[in-house]
Amino acid sequence: MPDQPAASFVPPKELKMFPCDRQLAIARFSPCGNFLAAGAFEGTVRRWSVVEKKKAPPAPAAAAAADIDLLDDAPKKAAPKNTKPAKAAKPPAEDSPVELVPLPHLTGCNGWVQNLAFHPKEKVLYVADTWGRLLATPYEGDAPKPLWENAAAHDGWIRRLAVSPDGQHLATCGRDQFVRIWTTAGKLVTEHRAPEDVFAVTFAPEGKLVAFADLKGRVTLWDFATQKPVREFDASVFHKLSRLQDVAGLRMLAFIDGGKSLLVGGCEPAGGGFLEGAPALLRFDVATGKPQSDWRFGAAKDGFVLDVAAHPGGYLILVTSGQPGNGKVMFLRLGEKEPFFTHTALANCHSVTLHPDAKRFAVVSMNKASAGNGRPKTADGSYPGNTSPVYLFEIPA
């Protein structure tokens, strides 16, 4: 759909909050839109069935919407300035038209499940954990068994997992400094050892190149068939040497506009030790490697840009997580310096996933009373852990 004029923008509506008894790191809708899967910190994958409780009447046929190119940096017509940011509409009094119905957990991992990805065509989910395990499993049914698994895909923490758009390959990267390419049947194709820990990896749209980024903000576009680098991008703003400590702020990579641009997100570190820094997002031209845009979202307490979803309406949906209680959901057009929508009512947003129909999105957040070391015992003598509610939003037409 076309870009919506700022003056007529209607904020997304929060449909419902769905509680979860564990902390979650990532969530993704299945390509069919009927399932939501999330990686949990106790070594499971949480699943929900996406159930439409009521159907709207069929809409009349309309002309096809014009294609939107996110590379259009032409300044938009200025809208009247508001003194306060737009807020998401409160959940309606009636029940949400969509329910997330819990399904039995998927097991088989040992460490935190911080990465998962769906096959674009087959009913398969790929999962990676912090102990180095990589597995493939059906995601339908009450107790699906893994199709294959590799308990030592990496030596320890797998920081990122990606599936190629054509469904032929997987890419993983980890704390062991390796980037590895696999077939989706689990066979190792090739590998590359980077100079530092690798924090992010993603496939270019044609599926023949991957981009990966290391601790010091070196981003490399790599042809895994020839095992040769194609281009490098300087994202060193995400790294800081604080005394003897390397502070890594880079967390995510994403190609947009059919592979013409590469987004690099994370935190611009202000110092080491107790890490603080401003959420940052950079945009590079893939053909030249030159920077095109950069954004900072808030103060040092606001932390990281952790996830981005590109909406076909011509904007990005971003989430951030900072110090306890600090989280944002933002809508951003690439031709503008500031988000045109910012929602701050959720704590520590770790992941965002856009439903395939582009009418709804889900955000993995954290309980607002979250705490770490020093949290007191409850009356029964237990130490309560953090939890991750999942918020479902609707985007007005």
C-alpha positions as CSV (number, residue, x, y, z in Angstrom):
1,M,0.0,0.0,0.0
2,P,1.2,3.6,-0.5
3,D,2.9,5.6,2.2
4,Q,0.3,6.9,4.6
5,P,0.5,10.7,5.0
6,A,1.7,11.6,8.4
7,A,-1.3,13.9,9.1
8,S,-3.7,10.9,8.6
9,F,-1.6,8.3,10.3
10,V,-3.6,6.0,12.6
11,P,-1.5,4.3,15.2
12,P,-1.5,0.5,15.5
13,K,-4.0,-1.0,17.9
14,E,-2.9,-3.3,20.7
15,L,-5.2,-6.3,20.4
16,K,-4.1,-8.4,23.4
17,M,-1.2,-9.4,25.6
18,F,-0.5,-13.1,25.8
19,P,1.5,-14.1,28.9
20,C,4.4,-16.6,28.8
21,D,5.9,-18.1,32.0
22,R,9.5,-17.9,30.6
23,Q,11.7,-15.3,29.1
24,L,11.8,-15.3,25.3
25,A,14.5,-14.1,22.9
26,I,12.9,-14.2,19.4
27,A,9.5,-14.9,17.8
28,R,8.5,-15.5,14.2
29,F,5.2,-16.1,12.4
30,S,5.2,-19.1,10.1
31,P,5.0,-18.4,6.3
32,C,1.4,-19.7,6.3
33,G,0.5,-17.3,9.1
34,N,-1.1,-20.1,11.2
35,F,1.6,-20.5,13.8
36,L,3.8,-18.3,16.0
37,A,7.1,-19.8,17.4
38,A,9.3,-18.3,20.0
39,G,12.7,-19.3,21.4
40,A,12.8,-19.6,25.2
41,F,15.6,-19.3,27.7
42,E,14.9,-22.7,29.3
43,G,15.8,-24.6,26.1
44,T,12.4,-24.9,24.5
45,V,10.5,-23.5,21.6
46,R,7.1,-22.1,22.6
47,R,4.4,-22.4,20.0
48,W,1.0,-20.9,19.5
49,S,-1.8,-21.5,16.9
50,V,-3.0,-18.2,15.4
51,V,-6.8,-18.5,15.5
52,E,-9.2,-16.0,13.9
53,K,-12.2,-15.7,16.2
54,K,-14.3,-13.8,13.7
55,K,-14.0,-13.0,10.1
56,A,-14.7,-9.7,8.5
57,P,-17.0,-9.6,5.5
58,P,-15.2,-9.7,2.1
59,A,-13.9,-6.4,1.0
60,P,-14.8,-5.1,-2.5
61,A,-12.2,-5.6,-5.2
62,A,-9.7,-2.7,-5.4
63,A,-7.0,-1.6,-7.8
64,A,-3.6,-3.1,-7.0
65,A,-1.6,-0.9,-4.7
66,A,1.4,0.8,-6.3
67,D,4.8,-0.7,-5.5
68,I,6.7,1.1,-2.8
69,D,10.4,1.6,-3.0
70,L,12.0,2.1,0.4
71,L,14.9,3.8,-1.3
72,D,12.7,6.8,-2.1
73,D,14.4,9.4,0.1
74,A,12.4,12.3,-1.2
75,P,11.4,14.4,1.8
76,K,7.7,14.0,2.7
77,K,5.4,17.0,3.0
78,A,5.7,18.3,6.5
79,A,2.7,17.5,8.8
80,P,1.6,19.6,11.7
81,K,4.0,18.9,14.6
82,N,2.6,17.1,17.6
83,T,3.9,17.9,21.1
84,K,3.5,14.2,22.1
85,P,4.3,11.1,20.2
86,A,1.5,9.0,18.8
87,K,0.3,6.2,21.2
88,A,-0.9,2.8,20.3
89,A,-4.7,2.5,20.8
90,K,-5.7,0.7,23.9
91,P,-7.1,-2.8,23.6
92,P,-10.8,-2.8,22.8
93,A,-13.3,-3.7,25.5
94,E,-14.5,-6.7,23.5
95,D,-12.3,-9.8,23.0
96,S,-9.5,-9.7,20.5
97,P,-10.5,-11.0,17.0
98,V,-7.3,-13.1,17.1
99,E,-6.2,-15.6,19.7
100,L,-2.8,-17.2,20.2
101,V,-3.6,-20.6,21.5
102,P,-0.7,-22.4,23.2
103,L,0.6,-25.6,21.8
104,P,2.9,-28.2,23.4
105,H,6.5,-26.9,23.6
106,L,9.2,-28.2,21.2
107,T,12.2,-29.7,23.1
108,G,15.6,-31.0,22.2
109,C,17.8,-28.0,22.9
110,N,20.1,-27.6,25.9
111,G,20.9,-23.9,26.1
112,W,19.0,-20.7,25.5
113,V,17.1,-20.8,22.2
114,Q,17.9,-17.3,20.8
115,N,17.5,-18.2,17.1
116,L,14.9,-19.9,15.0
117,A,13.7,-19.6,11.4
118,F,11.0,-21.1,9.3
119,H,11.6,-22.8,5.9
120,P,9.9,-20.5,3.3
121,K,8.0,-23.4,1.6
122,E,8.1,-26.5,3.8
123,K,6.5,-27.1,7.2
124,V,9.9,-27.1,8.9
125,L,11.4,-25.0,11.7
126,Y,15.2,-24.6,12.2
127,V,16.4,-23.9,15.8
128,A,19.8,-23.0,17.3
129,D,20.9,-22.7,20.9
130,T,23.7,-21.3,23.0
131,W,25.4,-24.7,23.4
132,G,26.0,-25.0,19.7
133,R,23.1,-27.3,18.8
134,L,21.3,-26.9,15.4
135,L,18.2,-28.9,14.5
136,A,15.3,-29.1,12.1
137,T,11.8,-30.1,13.2
138,P,8.3,-30.1,11.9
139,Y,6.3,-27.4,13.6
140,E,2.8,-28.9,13.3
141,G,1.4,-31.6,15.5
142,D,1.5,-32.2,19.3
143,A,4.9,-33.8,19.6
144,P,6.9,-33.6,16.4
145,K,10.3,-35.3,16.3
146,P,13.4,-33.6,14.9
147,L,14.1,-34.4,11.3
148,W,17.8,-34.0,12.0
149,E,20.1,-32.4,14.6
150,N,23.8,-31.5,15.0
151,A,24.8,-31.2,18.7
152,A,28.1,-29.6,17.7
153,A,27.3,-27.3,14.8
154,H,29.4,-24.7,16.5
155,D,31.7,-24.7,19.5
156,G,29.3,-23.0,21.8
157,W,27.0,-20.1,21.3
158,I,25.2,-19.9,18.0
159,R,24.5,-16.2,17.8
160,R,22.4,-16.1,14.6
161,L,20.6,-18.4,12.2
162,A,19.2,-17.6,8.8
163,V,17.4,-19.5,6.0
164,S,18.0,-18.6,2.4
165,P,15.0,-17.2,0.5
166,D,15.0,-20.1,-1.9
167,G,15.0,-22.6,1.0
168,Q,18.2,-24.4,-0.1
169,H,20.6,-23.3,2.6
170,L,21.1,-22.3,6.2
171,A,23.7,-19.9,7.6
172,T,24.9,-19.9,11.2
173,C,27.5,-17.8,13.0
174,G,28.9,-18.0,16.5
175,R,31.1,-17.1,19.3
176,D,33.7,-19.6,17.9
177,Q,34.3,-17.0,15.1
178,F,32.9,-19.3,12.4
179,V,30.3,-18.6,9.7
180,R,28.9,-21.9,8.4
181,I,26.7,-22.7,5.4
182,W,24.6,-25.8,5.5
183,T,22.0,-27.4,3.3
184,T,18.6,-27.4,4.8
185,A,19.0,-31.2,5.2
186,G,21.8,-30.5,7.6
187,K,24.9,-31.1,5.5
188,L,27.9,-28.7,5.9
189,V,28.6,-26.9,2.6
190,T,31.4,-24.5,3.6
191,E,32.7,-22.4,6.4
192,H,34.7,-19.2,7.0
193,R,36.6,-18.2,10.1
194,A,36.4,-14.5,10.9
195,P,39.0,-12.6,12.9
196,E,36.5,-12.1,15.8
197,D,33.3,-13.4,17.3
198,V,30.5,-13.2,14.7
199,F,27.3,-11.6,15.9
200,A,25.0,-11.6,12.9
201,V,24.5,-13.3,9.5
202,T,21.8,-13.0,6.9
203,F,21.2,-14.1,3.3
204,A,20.9,-11.7,0.4
205,P,17.6,-12.1,-1.5
206,E,19.0,-14.1,-4.3
207,G,20.4,-16.7,-1.8
208,K,23.9,-16.8,-3.2
209,L,25.6,-14.3,-0.9
210,V,25.6,-13.8,2.9
211,A,26.4,-10.8,5.0
212,F,28.0,-11.3,8.4
213,A,29.3,-9.0,11.1
214,D,31.8,-9.4,13.8
215,L,32.5,-8.0,17.3
216,K,34.4,-5.0,15.9
217,G,31.7,-3.9,13.5
218,R,33.3,-5.3,10.3
219,V,30.5,-6.3,8.0
220,T,31.4,-8.6,5.1
221,L,29.4,-9.6,2.0
222,W,30.6,-13.1,1.2
223,D,30.1,-15.4,-1.8
224,F,29.9,-18.8,-0.2
225,A,30.2,-20.7,-3.5
226,T,33.6,-19.1,-4.3
227,Q,34.5,-18.5,-0.6
228,K,35.5,-15.0,-1.4
229,P,34.5,-11.7,0.1
230,V,32.6,-9.4,-2.3
231,R,32.5,-6.2,-0.3
232,E,33.0,-4.8,3.2
233,F,31.0,-2.2,5.2
234,D,32.3,-0.1,8.1
235,A,30.0,-0.4,11.1
236,S,32.8,0.2,13.7
237,V,30.5,2.6,15.5
238,F,29.1,-0.5,17.1
239,H,32.4,-1.4,18.8
240,K,34.2,0.4,21.7
241,L,37.5,-0.5,23.3
242,S,37.0,0.4,27.0
243,R,40.3,-0.1,28.8
244,L,41.0,-3.9,28.2
245,Q,37.4,-4.7,27.3
246,D,36.0,-5.1,23.7
247,V,32.4,-3.8,23.9
248,A,30.3,-5.3,21.2
249,G,27.1,-3.4,20.2
250,L,26.2,-4.9,16.8
251,R,23.2,-7.3,17.0
252,M,21.3,-7.6,13.6
253,L,21.6,-7.4,9.8
254,A,18.8,-7.2,7.3
255,F,18.6,-6.7,3.5
256,I,15.8,-4.5,2.2
257,D,14.6,-3.2,-1.1
258,G,15.3,-6.4,-2.9
259,G,18.9,-6.4,-1.7
260,K,19.8,-2.9,-2.7
261,S,20.3,-1.8,1.0
262,L,21.7,-3.4,4.1
263,L,20.6,-2.5,7.6
264,V,22.9,-2.9,10.5
265,G,21.5,-2.4,14.0
266,G,22.5,-2.5,17.6
267,C,23.9,-0.2,20.2
268,E,26.5,2.5,20.0
269,P,28.4,1.7,23.2
270,A,29.0,4.6,25.6
271,G,31.4,2.5,27.8
272,G,32.3,-0.9,29.1
273,G,31.5,-2.7,32.3
274,F,27.8,-2.1,32.8
275,L,27.0,-1.6,29.2
276,E,25.0,1.5,28.2
277,G,24.5,3.0,24.8
278,A,22.1,4.5,22.4
279,P,20.1,2.3,19.9
280,A,21.6,2.8,16.5
281,L,20.6,1.8,12.9
282,L,22.9,2.2,9.9
283,R,21.9,1.8,6.2
284,F,24.5,0.9,3.5
285,D,24.3,0.8,-0.3
286,V,25.1,-2.8,-1.2
287,A,26.5,-2.0,-4.6
288,T,29.1,0.4,-3.4
289,G,29.5,-0.3,0.4
290,K,28.9,3.4,1.1
291,P,26.8,4.5,4.1
292,Q,23.4,6.0,3.1
293,S,21.7,6.8,6.4
294,D,22.2,6.5,10.2
295,W,19.8,6.9,13.1
296,R,20.1,7.1,16.9
297,F,17.0,6.5,18.9
298,G,17.2,7.9,22.4
299,A,19.7,8.1,25.2
300,A,22.3,5.7,26.6
301,K,19.7,4.0,28.8
302,D,17.8,2.9,25.7
303,G,20.2,0.2,24.6
304,F,19.9,-1.8,21.4
305,V,18.0,-2.0,18.2
306,L,17.4,-5.8,18.4
307,D,15.0,-6.5,15.5
308,V,13.5,-5.0,12.4
309,A,10.6,-5.9,10.1
310,A,10.0,-4.3,6.7
311,H,6.4,-3.5,6.1
312,P,5.2,-3.5,2.4
313,G,3.6,-0.1,3.1
314,G,7.1,1.5,2.8
315,Y,8.4,1.7,6.4
316,L,10.3,-0.3,9.0
317,I,9.0,-1.6,12.3
318,L,11.8,-1.6,14.9
319,V,12.1,-2.7,18.5
320,T,14.6,-1.6,21.1
321,S,15.7,-2.9,24.6
322,G,17.7,-1.0,27.1
323,Q,18.0,-0.8,30.9
324,P,15.2,-2.6,32.8
325,G,11.8,-1.2,31.7
326,N,13.1,0.7,28.7
327,G,11.7,-0.6,25.4
328,K,10.3,1.0,22.2
329,V,8.3,0.0,19.2
330,M,8.9,2.4,16.3
331,F,7.8,3.0,12.7
332,L,10.4,4.6,10.5
333,R,10.5,5.7,6.9
334,L,14.0,5.6,5.4
335,G,13.7,9.1,3.9
336,E,13.0,10.6,7.4
337,K,15.3,11.4,10.3
338,E,12.8,10.5,13.1
339,P,10.3,7.7,13.6
340,F,6.8,8.8,12.7
341,F,5.4,6.5,15.5
342,T,7.0,5.6,18.8
343,H,5.3,3.4,21.5
344,T,7.0,3.3,24.9
345,A,4.4,1.4,27.0
346,L,6.2,-2.0,26.6
347,A,9.3,-3.0,28.6
348,N,12.5,-4.3,26.9
349,C,11.3,-5.3,23.4
350,H,13.4,-8.2,22.1
351,S,11.8,-9.2,18.9
352,V,9.2,-8.2,16.3
353,T,7.6,-10.3,13.7
354,L,5.2,-9.2,10.9
355,H,2.3,-11.5,10.0
356,P,2.3,-12.6,6.4
357,D,-0.8,-10.6,5.7
358,A,1.0,-7.5,6.9
359,K,-2.1,-6.5,8.9
360,R,-0.7,-7.5,12.3
361,F,2.6,-7.8,14.1
362,A,3.7,-9.4,17.4
363,V,6.3,-8.1,19.9
364,V,8.2,-10.1,22.5
365,S,8.6,-7.9,25.5
366,M,9.5,-8.4,29.2
367,N,7.6,-8.2,32.5
368,K,7.7,-4.6,33.7
369,A,8.9,-5.6,37.2
370,S,12.0,-7.3,35.7
371,A,15.1,-7.4,37.8
372,G,18.5,-9.2,37.9
373,N,21.0,-9.7,40.6
374,G,19.8,-8.9,44.1
375,R,16.2,-9.6,43.5
376,P,14.7,-10.7,46.9
377,K,13.1,-14.0,47.6
378,T,9.4,-14.3,47.6
379,A,7.5,-15.4,50.7
380,D,7.9,-19.1,49.7
381,G,11.7,-18.7,49.4
382,S,11.9,-18.8,45.6
383,Y,13.6,-16.3,43.3
384,P,11.1,-15.3,40.6
385,G,12.5,-15.2,37.1
386,N,11.7,-12.8,34.3
387,T,8.9,-13.6,31.8
388,S,8.1,-12.4,28.3
389,P,4.6,-11.4,27.4
390,V,3.8,-11.4,23.7
391,Y,1.8,-8.4,22.5
392,L,-0.3,-8.6,19.3
393,F,-0.9,-5.4,17.4
394,E,-3.2,-4.6,14.4
395,I,-2.2,-2.1,11.8
396,P,-5.2,-0.1,10.6
397,A,-5.9,-0.2,6.8
